[in-house]
Amino acid sequence: MPVVVANPLQVRRYAGAIGLLAKTDAFDARLIADFDAIVKLPVRQLVDTKSREIKDLLVRRRQLVAMATMEKNRLTIMPKALLPDIHRHLQHLNRQIEKIDATLEAAVRAAPEWAKTREILLSVPVVGPTTLYTLLADLPELGRLKPKQIAALTGVAPFNRDSGRLRGKRRIRGGRASVRTVLYMGVLSSIQCNPILRRFYNRLVAQGKHKKVAITACIRKLIVILNAMVRDQQKWNENMD
């Protein structure tokens, strides 16, 4: 069933712009309808049950990883008498993470519509299971959008901030943080071992770009490549530069 999703912040800003300060169900319904008539929001498909299941599992996995990280940090500051208890808790958390990983893998393998996409994405050296699950659940538009659109959706498209003669810094903003985070971690390792991204990164740094700017550009290049691979149903090869 197709739906239209409106950003609540944008709707409220629109209400402020037209001087509508009241908030009731009737006002909100009319406001959203007027906002859609002007902005022409894109029609989307509802997230299917399998995607929601994977998304929920990923959220829980991130929670467990965060708890495990906190426990590891406590190993260096807590009294020795408490260390055995922390180690036991860490073992329990790791078992839970492994259990979720197995459930995620089974869910993806059981979905025939994801079989080809899974095969394509895992052919990329930088894409591991966690990145794969995140892309499938949090970026279902992958392969359906133009390069600039997929970069903006990921939150790695630079936006201008110019006024008159002032040329402000280009900054990234918005986007889906979960996707950007897993790609960031992947790029950190890939600029050492992936020839395409390594060449691109080194070229930007040689041109005087800040290393963080170069890493962001690598994330943008990677998501554009992944988008094209899924669109064209093509596996990774070293000539994609």
Contacts in CASP RR format, 6 or more apart in sequence:
PFRMAT RR
TARGET T0000
AUTHOR 0000-0000-0000
METHOD contacts of the structure
MODEL  1
MPVVVANPLQVRRYAGAIGLLAKTDAFDARLIADFDAIVKLPVRQLVDTK
SREIKDLLVRRRQLVAMATMEKNRLTIMPKALLPDIHRHLQHLNRQIEKI
DATLEAAVRAAPEWAKTREILLSVPVVGPTTLYTLLADLPELGRLKPKQI
AALTGVAPFNRDSGRLRGKRRIRGGRASVRTVLYMGVLSSIQCNPILRRF
YNRLVAQGKHKKVAITACIRKLIVILNAMVRDQQKWNENMD
1 45 0 8 1.000
1 46 0 8 1.000
2 43 0 8 1.000
2 44 0 8 1.000
2 45 0 8 1.000
2 46 0 8 1.000
3 43 0 8 1.000
3 44 0 8 1.000
3 45 0 8 1.000
3 46 0 8 1.000
4 36 0 8 1.000
4 41 0 8 1.000
4 42 0 8 1.000
4 43 0 8 1.000
4 44 0 8 1.000
5 41 0 8 1.000
5 44 0 8 1.000
6 32 0 8 1.000
6 35 0 8 1.000
6 36 0 8 1.000
6 41 0 8 1.000
10 35 0 8 1.000
10 39 0 8 1.000
11 31 0 8 1.000
11 32 0 8 1.000
11 35 0 8 1.000
14 31 0 8 1.000
14 34 0 8 1.000
14 35 0 8 1.000
14 38 0 8 1.000
15 21 0 8 1.000
15 31 0 8 1.000
20 27 0 8 1.000
20 31 0 8 1.000
35 41 0 8 1.000
47 55 0 8 1.000
47 140 0 8 1.000
50 107 0 8 1.000
50 111 0 8 1.000
51 136 0 8 1.000
51 137 0 8 1.000
51 140 0 8 1.000
53 107 0 8 1.000
54 104 0 8 1.000
54 107 0 8 1.000
54 108 0 8 1.000
54 133 0 8 1.000
54 136 0 8 1.000
54 137 0 8 1.000
55 137 0 8 1.000
55 138 0 8 1.000
57 100 0 8 1.000
57 103 0 8 1.000
57 104 0 8 1.000
57 107 0 8 1.000
57 133 0 8 1.000
58 104 0 8 1.000
58 133 0 8 1.000
58 134 0 8 1.000
58 137 0 8 1.000
58 138 0 8 1.000
58 178 0 8 1.000
60 100 0 8 1.000
61 97 0 8 1.000
61 100 0 8 1.000
61 101 0 8 1.000
61 104 0 8 1.000
61 130 0 8 1.000
62 178 0 8 1.000
64 93 0 8 1.000
64 96 0 8 1.000
64 97 0 8 1.000
64 100 0 8 1.000
65 97 0 8 1.000
67 93 0 8 1.000
68 90 0 8 1.000
68 93 0 8 1.000
68 94 0 8 1.000
68 97 0 8 1.000
71 86 0 8 1.000
71 89 0 8 1.000
71 90 0 8 1.000
71 93 0 8 1.000
72 90 0 8 1.000
74 86 0 8 1.000
75 83 0 8 1.000
75 86 0 8 1.000
75 87 0 8 1.000
78 86 0 8 1.000
101 129 0 8 1.000
104 129 0 8 1.000
104 133 0 8 1.000
105 129 0 8 1.000
108 114 0 8 1.000
108 118 0 8 1.000
108 132 0 8 1.000
108 133 0 8 1.000
108 136 0 8 1.000
109 115 0 8 1.000
109 118 0 8 1.000
114 136 0 8 1.000
116 233 0 8 1.000
117 136 0 8 1.000
117 142 0 8 1.000
117 230 0 8 1.000
118 132 0 8 1.000
118 136 0 8 1.000
119 235 0 8 1.000
120 229 0 8 1.000
120 230 0 8 1.000
120 233 0 8 1.000
120 234 0 8 1.000
120 235 0 8 1.000
120 236 0 8 1.000
121 127 0 8 1.000
121 131 0 8 1.000
121 132 0 8 1.000
121 135 0 8 1.000
121 226 0 8 1.000
121 229 0 8 1.000
121 230 0 8 1.000
122 128 0 8 1.000
122 132 0 8 1.000
123 235 0 8 1.000
123 236 0 8 1.000
124 225 0 8 1.000
124 226 0 8 1.000
124 229 0 8 1.000
124 236 0 8 1.000
125 190 0 8 1.000
125 193 0 8 1.000
125 194 0 8 1.000
125 236 0 8 1.000
126 186 0 8 1.000
126 187 0 8 1.000
126 189 0 8 1.000
126 190 0 8 1.000
126 194 0 8 1.000
126 197 0 8 1.000
126 222 0 8 1.000
127 135 0 8 1.000
127 226 0 8 1.000
130 182 0 8 1.000
131 182 0 8 1.000
131 183 0 8 1.000
131 186 0 8 1.000
134 178 0 8 1.000
134 179 0 8 1.000
134 182 0 8 1.000
135 142 0 8 1.000
135 179 0 8 1.000
135 182 0 8 1.000
135 226 0 8 1.000
138 176 0 8 1.000
138 178 0 8 1.000
138 179 0 8 1.000
139 150 0 8 1.000
139 153 0 8 1.000
139 154 0 8 1.000
139 176 0 8 1.000
139 179 0 8 1.000
141 149 0 8 1.000
141 150 0 8 1.000
141 153 0 8 1.000
142 150 0 8 1.000
142 226 0 8 1.000
142 227 0 8 1.000
142 230 0 8 1.000
143 150 0 8 1.000
143 227 0 8 1.000
143 228 0 8 1.000
143 230 0 8 1.000
143 231 0 8 1.000
144 231 0 8 1.000
145 153 0 8 1.000
145 227 0 8 1.000
147 224 0 8 1.000
147 227 0 8 1.000
147 228 0 8 1.000
148 157 0 8 1.000
150 223 0 8 1.000
150 224 0 8 1.000
150 227 0 8 1.000
151 157 0 8 1.000
151 220 0 8 1.000
151 223 0 8 1.000
151 224 0 8 1.000
152 175 0 8 1.000
153 175 0 8 1.000
153 176 0 8 1.000
154 175 0 8 1.000
154 176 0 8 1.000
154 179 0 8 1.000
154 180 0 8 1.000
154 183 0 8 1.000
154 219 0 8 1.000
154 220 0 8 1.000
154 223 0 8 1.000
155 172 0 8 1.000
155 173 0 8 1.000
155 174 0 8 1.000
155 175 0 8 1.000
155 176 0 8 1.000
155 180 0 8 1.000
156 172 0 8 1.000
156 180 0 8 1.000
156 183 0 8 1.000
156 216 0 8 1.000
156 219 0 8 1.000
156 220 0 8 1.000
156 223 0 8 1.000
157 172 0 8 1.000
157 220 0 8 1.000
158 170 0 8 1.000
158 171 0 8 1.000
158 172 0 8 1.000
159 170 0 8 1.000
159 171 0 8 1.000
159 172 0 8 1.000
159 173 0 8 1.000
160 168 0 8 1.000
160 170 0 8 1.000
161 168 0 8 1.000
161 169 0 8 1.000
161 170 0 8 1.000
161 171 0 8 1.000
162 168 0 8 1.000
172 216 0 8 1.000
179 223 0 8 1.000
180 219 0 8 1.000
183 219 0 8 1.000
183 222 0 8 1.000
183 223 0 8 1.000
184 215 0 8 1.000
184 219 0 8 1.000
187 197 0 8 1.000
187 215 0 8 1.000
187 218 0 8 1.000
187 219 0 8 1.000
187 222 0 8 1.000
188 215 0 8 1.000
190 197 0 8 1.000
190 198 0 8 1.000
190 218 0 8 1.000
190 222 0 8 1.000
191 197 0 8 1.000
191 198 0 8 1.000
191 201 0 8 1.000
191 215 0 8 1.000
191 218 0 8 1.000
192 198 0 8 1.000
195 238 0 8 1.000
196 221 0 8 1.000
196 225 0 8 1.000
196 238 0 8 1.000
196 240 0 8 1.000
196 241 0 8 1.000
197 218 0 8 1.000
197 221 0 8 1.000
197 222 0 8 1.000
199 241 0 8 1.000
200 217 0 8 1.000
200 218 0 8 1.000
200 221 0 8 1.000
200 241 0 8 1.000
201 214 0 8 1.000
201 215 0 8 1.000
201 217 0 8 1.000
201 218 0 8 1.000
204 213 0 8 1.000
204 214 0 8 1.000
204 217 0 8 1.000
205 211 0 8 1.000
205 214 0 8 1.000
209 217 0 8 1.000
225 240 0 8 1.000
228 234 0 8 1.000
228 240 0 8 1.000
229 235 0 8 1.000
229 236 0 8 1.000
229 240 0 8 1.000
END
